[in-house]
Amino acid sequence: MRLTRTFGTLVRSSTIGCSKLPLLVGSALLLLGCATGGTSAGALNAQEAPAPHLRAPVAPSQQEPARHVERMPDPATDQSVSLGGILAFADEHSPVLAVARSTRSRAEAARVAASLLLPSNPEITIAAGPRMGPAGRGVDVDVSLMQQVQIAGERGRRVDVAKRLKDVTDADIEQMRWAVHCDVHAGFHRALVEQERVRLAERVVTFQQEVLRVVERQIAAGETAPLTLRLAQAEVAQAEQVLVGARQAFLAARLRLALLAGWPFATPPSPTGKFDNPREPPPLSDLSTVARKSLPSLRAGAARIQEAKARIELANREAWPRPSVGVQYKREGNPGAEGVYDILMGVLSMPIPSTNLNQGERARAQADLTVAQTELSATRGLLDGQIAEARSEVVAASARTKAYGNEILPRFEENLTLLRRSFELGEIDILALSTGRERFLRIQSDALLAVQDYFTALAGLERVVGIDLWTDDHDDKSP
């Protein structure tokens, strides 16, 4: 072995006396230190997959335009952000992702630990004492330098375990990236709906103020009772209160979006764009096929199985005995006429594998493999059911949204105009006007709730599929 050859070179140079003992020990320790020096921890240059919001859509039959790369929004100058912009920002600045990415340091630490060439530091033993006999006294000195070595390839297995741990870490980070992507996706739509509620509340306030002016003109002309003015003023106050609540809900949605994306809370992002038209999701079979290829949790589960297998192999190799090799120098202080004896010997120490065969680590590694395989099997077994449930919610929400979108949302302004004209012409009184406005407003709110439910269900389906179904940028040119 290299260690033995090194010591041999040292001892062949000259006869070793007591004065040369420090030089021998220092040289041997220096050589062993060079042999066992650890690899410095380099930069964590992890190659992540493309950002989730830049992935291709799942339905190849529906040719979508290629998604352009969004410019990273700047919170200092950009308060209004698009869906692609906030997704890109979240992928870089999300606090949850920052914590997840920091776990790469543990994988790097495992790599550094696995790169050591020797399992332990060399051990030096020094013994000295007098030799007493009939001819007189002498001094004996005994110096041993031992190094434990590995003979079963444990270092290679540790390096493999470190690589598998890095794969698991990267898979967990990708799984967290996808979760953040889906949360931000849903949060953006929620904020977009709350923004629409604010616009709706503002329009109702404007409508009630218009009605109040009509009532004031009618009272001035003596065409209605003064009580009508009180009712009109009360309706204006109530509409303003609703507007305050809508603005607060919109601000809360923006703050939640900022929390998810890592955006500064002092200037929470404001969503831009319009709602995309609802679509029918792809067939269940297509979604299941894509999910089994793209779902980050499945890749993470497969990575855990490979890591567990690597740990089993390492535990089996570590059950082998680890011999220690070294050199022993003895100086015998012979009080006789022959003088001092210098003795140099090579030493091999071998533990006897009898009771401790690393049974605990081997059993734990096998248990980890069983758990990882069971978890992945359960995830795959439940996947089709989860996709089917999420898809059914998207289908139902899409049907609701289409019904409201085609019949209710575009006609709200028209309905308010008809109400005001009927009131001006005296066809309805202010109580009927209030009842009609409240009815139309409730239907409009239900329509917005259906839109929110659709995009929430869509984000839920994308979460269990593992990929964006459509490239919904919500810009003004969207169909």
N, C-alpha and C positions, 0 to 999 in steps of 0.2 A: 504494500500500500504506500501511497505518497508520504503519509506521516512517518512510516517506518524508514523509508528511504531518506527522508530529511534528517531524522535522528542519526541514521547511519553515517551520513556525511559529516555531521557534527563530531561524532566520536572518533572518526578515522583521522581527524586533522592532527591530533597530538595526544599524548598521555594526559589524562585529566587529573589535575591536582586540586587540592582544597581551595587554592587561590583562584582557580578557573571556574568554580562552581557558580558564582553569580552570572558569569558570562553565558554559561550553558543554559541556565534557567531563563535568563532574559531573552536569549535568542529563540529558544523554543516557544516561549509565550508569544513573542512577536510574530513568529511564523504561524502559530495557531490562530492568533488574532486576525491575521490576514486571510486565513482560510475560512474563518467563520464570520467575516464581516457581512452585515446585513445590507440588503439593497435599500438605497434611499427611496423614500416615498415620493414618487413623481406626481406631476399634475394629473388631475382626474379628467382626462380627455375622453369622456364618454361620448359615443356617437348615438344620439337619440334618433328615433324614427321621425319622419316629417310630422309637423304639428297636426293634431287631429282635424283641425278645421280646414286643412289643405288636402285631405284625402279625397279620392275619387268617389262619386256616388255609387250606390249599390246596384241600381237598375241600369244595365247596359242598354236595354231596349229603349230607354228614354234618354236620348242624346241631350246632355246638358252642356251649356257653354263652359269652357274651362274657367276655373276660378282664378281670378287674378290675386296676386300676392298683395295683401293689404299693407299700407304704410303703418308703421307702428305709431299709434296715437300718443301725443304728448299731453299729460294731464295739465301742464302749465298753460297750454294754448288751446287744446282741443277738449271742450266739454261735451260736445255732441259727437257721438261715435257710432259707427256702423256695427253690425253683428260681427263681420270679419275682423274689424279693428279691435273690438273688446275681447274676442277669442284669442287673437294674437297677443294682446297685452297680458291676458290671464296666463297664457302658456309661458310667458317670461317672468311674470311678477307675482303669481298667486302665492300667498303665504303657505298654503298647504303643499304646493309643489316644491317650494323652497325647502321645507322640512323633508319631503320625500327625497329630493335630490341630495340632501346632506348625508343620507345613508350610504352614498357611494364611498364616503370616507371609511366606513366599516369594511367594505369589500376591499378597499385599497390596503387597509391595515392587515387584513387576512392574507393578501398577496405578499406584503412585506414579510410577515411572519413565516409564510410558507417558503420563502426564497432562501432561508438560512441553509447553508450547506451541512452544518453539524448541529445536532439536537441540543447540545449543552456545552458549557464552557469547559476548558481543560481543568483538571484538578491536580494540584501539586501537593505532595506530602513530604515533609522534612522531619527526620528523626536524628537525634544526636545524643551521645552519651559516652561515658568512660568504659574502657575495656581493662579489666583488672585480672592479673594472673601472677604466677610465681616469678615471672621474669620482670614484672613491673606493670606500669599502667600505660594505656594508650587512649586515643579518642576515636570512636566510630561515628561516621556520618552516613546517613541513608537518605537519598533523595529520589522520589518517584514522580513522574509526570505522566498522567493518564488522560486519554480522550475517548469519550464514548462515541461510537460510530453506528450507522444504520446499514443493515445488510439486506433489507427486504424492499427497498425502493419506496420508503415512506415519504421521502421528500417529494418525489414525483406525484404521489397520491395527494399530498397536501396542496401542491400547486394546482392539481386538477380540482380539488374541493374549492380552492379560492376562486378559480375561474367559474365554477358552477354557482358560487355565491354571488359573483358579479352578475351572472346571467339572471339569477333570481331578483337581485336588486334592480337591475334594469327593467325586468318585467313588471315588478311592483310599481316602479316609477311610471311606466307606460300605463299601467292600470289606473294609477292616480291621475295621470294627465287626462285620460279619457273621462274619468268621473268629474273632474273639474270642468272639462269641456261641456259635458252634458248639463252640469249645474249652471254654468254661465249661459248656455244656450236657453235653458228654461227661464233663468233669471232675466235675460234680455227680453224675452217675449212677455214676461210678467210686467216688466217696466214699460214695455210698449203698450200693453193693454191699459195700465194705469195712466199713461200719458193720454191715451184716447179718452179715458174717463174724465180727465181734467178738461179736455176740449169739449166734451159733452156737457159737463157741468157749467163751463163758461158760456156755452150756447144757451143753456137753460136760463142762466142769469140774464143774458141779453134779451131772451124772449120775455121773461117776466118784467124786465124794465120797459120793454115795448108795450106790454099789456098795461102796465101802470100808466104810461103816458096816454094810452087810449082811454083808460078810465078817467083820468084827469080831464081830458077833453070832453068826455061824455058828461061829467059832473058840471063842468063849466057851461055846457049847453043845456043842462037840466034834463038829461036823458036817462040818468040812473041815480040810484040812491047813494048817499054818502057812505053807507056801510060797505059798498063795493070797493071804495077806496081803501078802507081798512084791510079788506081781504087781499087786495092787490099788493099792498105794502107788506103784508105778512108773507105772501108768496115770494116776494123779492128777498126778504130776509131769510126765509127758509132755503131758497136757492143758493144764496151766498154762503150759508152754513154748509150746505152740501159741497160747494166748491172748495171751502176750506178743508173739509175732510178728504176730498179727492186729491187736492194738492199734497196733503200730508201722506196719503197712501202712495202717491207717486214718488215723493221724496224717500219714503221708507224703502220702496222697491229699488230706487237708485242706490241707496246706501247698502242694501243687501248685495246688489250687483258689484259695488265697489269692494265690499268685503270679500266676495268670491274671487275677484280679479286682481286684488292687491292695488286698487286705485286709491289715491288720496281721498280721505273722507271730507276734506274741506271743500272739494269741488267734485262731487259725485258725477259719474257719467250720465249723459242724457241720450237715450236711444234715438236713432234716426231711421227713416225708411217707413215703408208701409207693410201691411200684412200680405204674405204670400197666399195665393189661393190654395185651399185645402186639396190634398191629393189622396188617392187610394194607395195604401202601402203595397209593396210587392207581395207575391204569394208567400205563404208560410214556408214552403219548401225552399224557395230562393233565400229567404231570410235565415233559415236554419243552416243552409250551406255556407252562406257568408259568415255567419256568427262563428261557426266551427273553425273558420280560417282566420278571422280577424279579431275575435273577442280577446282583449288583453288578459282577462282573468283565466282563460284557458291556457294561454301561453305561460302565464305565471305558474299555474298548476303543473304544467309539463316541466318547467324549469325546476320546480321544487322536487319533482320525482328524480330528475337527473342529479340534483345536488344530494339527495338522500342516498342514491346508489353510489355516488362518489364517496360519501362518508362511510358507507358500509365497507367499501374496498379499503379505505384508509384504516378503519378500525381492525380489519382482518390483518393488514400488514403490520400494524402496531402491536399485534399479539406476538410477533416474532421477537426472540431475544436480541438485545442490543449489546454486543461485546464492547469492551474497552481495550484499547491498545495504547502502548506507551513505552517509556524507557525508564530504567532504574539504575541509578548510580550509587555505588557503595564505596566508602573509604574506611578500610579497616586499619585501625591504629595498632599494628603488631608491635608489642614491646620488645620482641626478640631482635636478633641480629639482622634478620631479613628486612626489617623496616616496614613501611606502610604499604598496604595493598590497595590498588584502585580497581574496582570491579564495575563493569557496565553490562547490563542485561536488557533485552527486549522483554516486554510483558504483555500478555494477553489474558484478559479477565472475561469470563463468559457466565452470565446468569443462567440458572437452571429453570426452564419453563415448566413449573410444576402446578402451582395453584392459581397464580394470577396470569390468565390468558386474555386479559382485556375483555372479559365477558360483559362487564357493564356497558362499555361504550359500544360494543358490537350489538348488544340487545337494544340499546337506545337508538342506534342508527337504523336497525331493522324496523323498530316501532315507528320511527319518523317516515320511513318509506311506506309502511302500511297506511299511515294516516294520510300521507300525500296522495297515494293512489286512490284511497277511498274518497277523499275530498274532490279530486278531479273527476272520478267516476260519478259522484253525486251531482257535481256541477253540470256535467254533460247530460246526465239523465233528466235533470230538471230544466235544462235549457229550452227544449221544445215547448214545454208548458209555459214557461215564462214568456217566450216569444209570442205564443198564441194569445196569452192574456193581454200582453202589451199591444199586440196588433189589433185585437178586438176593440180595445179602448180607442185606438187611433181611428178605426173604421167608424165607430159610433160618434166620436167627436167630429170627424170629418163630415158625416151626414148632417149633424146639428148645425155645424158652421156653414155648410152650403145652403141649408134652408134659410138660416137667418141672413146670410150674406146676400142672397138673391132677392129676398122679399122685405127685409127690415132695414138693414144698415143704410142703404142708399136713400131710403124714403123718410128718414127722420126729419131732415130739414123741410121736406115737402109737407109732412104731417104738421109740424109746428106752424108753418105758413097758413095751412088750411084752417087750423084752430084759431089763429089770430084773426083771419078774415071773417070766419063765422061769428066770432065774438064782436067784431066791429060792426057787422051787419045786423047784430041782434038775434041771430039764429040760436045762439046758446048764451047762457048767463055765465058769470064768472065761476060759479061752482062746477058747472059742466066743463068749462075750460080747464079748471084745475084738475078735475078727474081725468079728463082726456090726456092732459099733459103728463100726469103721473103715470097713466097707463102706458103711454108711448115710451116714457123714460124707463119704466120697469122692463118693457120688452127690449129696449135698446141695451140696458144693462145685462139682461140675460143673453143677448147676442154677443156682447163682449166677453161674458163669462164662457160662452161656448168656444169663442176664439182662443181664450186662454187655456181652456181644457184641451183643445186640440193640440196646441204647441207643447203643452206640458206632457200630454200622452205621447207625442212624437219624440220628445226628448227621452221619455222613458223607454220607448221602443228602441231608439238608437243606443241607449245605455246597454241593453241586453243583446244587441246585435253587434256592437263594436265598431260601427262605421256610420258616417252621415248618410242618410237616405237620399237627400237632395241638397244641392248647393243653393241654399236660400239666403241670399244676400240682403233681401228686403230693400233694395234700392228702388228709386222711382221708375226705373225701366223694367222692373219685374213684371211678368204677365199677370 
